[in-house]
Amino acid sequence: MEIILSKALFVALGGFGPAIAIGLIGKSAMQSIGRNPESSEKLFVPMILAIAFAEAIAIYALIAGFLF
């Protein structure tokens, strides 16, 4: 029982940071596009890359939780 709880806590805490990061990345990108709509094409690829890197951290936490 303790092992299942520790795995769940590990994955939950490992996903909390990336979730906040993804929210902040999206918020900043939308604010930037709102201020300068012409920059949307320049911001799209870096925004997606930053979100993917943040999501990779959550996936690493999930894999580590399964291996724990």
Beta strands, then each sheet from edge to edge (+ up, - down):
end
